[in-house]
Amino acid sequence: MSRLNLLGANIKKYRKLRKLSQNQLAEILDFSREHIACIETGKEFISLRKLFDLADILDVPVKDFFNFD
């Protein structure tokens, strides 16, 4: 699995832990639901700025998104 896929899987994991749907998260980040789905499956990139926003929204340290163990 690529690192981009692993990053997306971690984003999805923390989104689900916070009980947010893709639609809810997309609305908060001003993304489409489809864009969130593509990020979570590793098909699209997320900007560093949006990654920081996402960490704040999900109350997760940014480094946790990169825990690929």
C-alpha atoms as a printed R data frame, in Angstrom:
   type eleno elety resid chain resno       x      y      z
1  ATOM     1    CA   MET     A     1   0.000  0.000  0.000
2  ATOM     2    CA   SER     A     2   1.376  3.422 -0.927
3  ATOM     3    CA   ARG     A     3   1.988  6.135  1.620
4  ATOM     4    CA   LEU     A     4  -0.766  8.209  0.013
5  ATOM     5    CA   ASN     A     5  -3.194  5.327  0.551
6  ATOM     6    CA   LEU     A     6  -2.023  4.952  4.150
7  ATOM     7    CA   LEU     A     7  -2.454  8.677  4.772
8  ATOM     8    CA   GLY     A     8  -5.985  8.492  3.391
9  ATOM     9    CA   ALA     A     9  -6.784  5.445  5.510
10 ATOM    10    CA   ASN     A    10  -5.624  7.290  8.627
11 ATOM    11    CA   ILE     A    11  -7.732 10.316  7.747
12 ATOM    12    CA   LYS     A    12 -10.746  8.033  7.312
13 ATOM    13    CA   LYS     A    13 -10.014  6.278 10.625
14 ATOM    14    CA   TYR     A    14  -9.932  9.539 12.584
15 ATOM    15    CA   ARG     A    15 -12.995 10.898 10.755
16 ATOM    16    CA   LYS     A    16 -14.942  7.806 11.752
17 ATOM    17    CA   LEU     A    17 -13.689  8.002 15.346
18 ATOM    18    CA   ARG     A    18 -15.179 11.520 15.487
19 ATOM    19    CA   LYS     A    19 -18.408 10.127 13.995
20 ATOM    20    CA   LEU     A    20 -18.336 12.481 11.031
21 ATOM    21    CA   SER     A    21 -19.652 11.485  7.637
22 ATOM    22    CA   GLN     A    22 -17.770 12.349  4.481
23 ATOM    23    CA   ASN     A    23 -20.528 14.871  3.737
24 ATOM    24    CA   GLN     A    24 -20.142 16.554  7.118
25 ATOM    25    CA   LEU     A    25 -16.370 16.745  6.828
26 ATOM    26    CA   ALA     A    26 -16.588 18.012  3.265
27 ATOM    27    CA   GLU     A    27 -18.903 20.797  4.341
28 ATOM    28    CA   ILE     A    28 -16.565 21.856  7.151
29 ATOM    29    CA   LEU     A    29 -13.506 21.835  4.861
30 ATOM    30    CA   ASP     A    30 -15.360 23.368  1.904
31 ATOM    31    CA   PHE     A    31 -14.666 20.295 -0.243
32 ATOM    32    CA   SER     A    32 -17.004 18.041 -2.151
33 ATOM    33    CA   ARG     A    33 -17.846 14.650 -0.674
34 ATOM    34    CA   GLU     A    34 -16.228 13.101 -3.725
35 ATOM    35    CA   HIS     A    35 -12.962 14.921 -3.014
36 ATOM    36    CA   ILE     A    36 -12.959 13.600  0.571
37 ATOM    37    CA   ALA     A    37 -13.569 10.082 -0.754
38 ATOM    38    CA   CYS     A    38 -10.660 10.432 -3.197
39 ATOM    39    CA   ILE     A    39  -8.345 11.690 -0.435
40 ATOM    40    CA   GLU     A    40  -9.335  8.786  1.812
41 ATOM    41    CA   THR     A    41  -8.626  6.264 -0.956
42 ATOM    42    CA   GLY     A    42  -5.307  7.851 -1.914
43 ATOM    43    CA   LYS     A    43  -6.471  8.987 -5.343
44 ATOM    44    CA   GLU     A    44  -6.050 12.717 -4.662
45 ATOM    45    CA   PHE     A    45  -3.736 14.876 -2.614
46 ATOM    46    CA   ILE     A    46  -4.663 17.137  0.284
47 ATOM    47    CA   SER     A    47  -2.849 20.436  0.711
48 ATOM    48    CA   LEU     A    48  -0.752 20.960  3.789
49 ATOM    49    CA   ARG     A    49  -2.970 23.862  4.821
50 ATOM    50    CA   LYS     A    50  -6.097 21.689  4.604
51 ATOM    51    CA   LEU     A    51  -4.284 18.867  6.413
52 ATOM    52    CA   PHE     A    52  -3.615 21.247  9.319
53 ATOM    53    CA   ASP     A    53  -7.276 22.316  9.252
54 ATOM    54    CA   LEU     A    54  -8.306 18.671  9.243
55 ATOM    55    CA   ALA     A    55  -6.078 17.928 12.244
56 ATOM    56    CA   ASP     A    56  -7.736 20.759 14.156
57 ATOM    57    CA   ILE     A    57 -11.234 19.613 13.187
58 ATOM    58    CA   LEU     A    58 -10.568 15.999 14.144
59 ATOM    59    CA   ASP     A    59  -8.498 17.003 17.202
60 ATOM    60    CA   VAL     A    60  -5.577 14.858 16.067
61 ATOM    61    CA   PRO     A    61  -1.894 15.796 15.932
62 ATOM    62    CA   VAL     A    62  -0.824 16.068 12.282
63 ATOM    63    CA   LYS     A    63   1.918 13.509 12.899
64 ATOM    64    CA   ASP     A    64  -0.732 10.880 13.670
65 ATOM    65    CA   PHE     A    65  -1.917 10.993 10.063
66 ATOM    66    CA   PHE     A    66   1.563  9.810  9.092
67 ATOM    67    CA   ASN     A    67   1.713  6.844 11.475
68 ATOM    68    CA   PHE     A    68   2.064  4.053  8.906
69 ATOM    69    CA   ASP     A    69   2.944  1.198 11.292
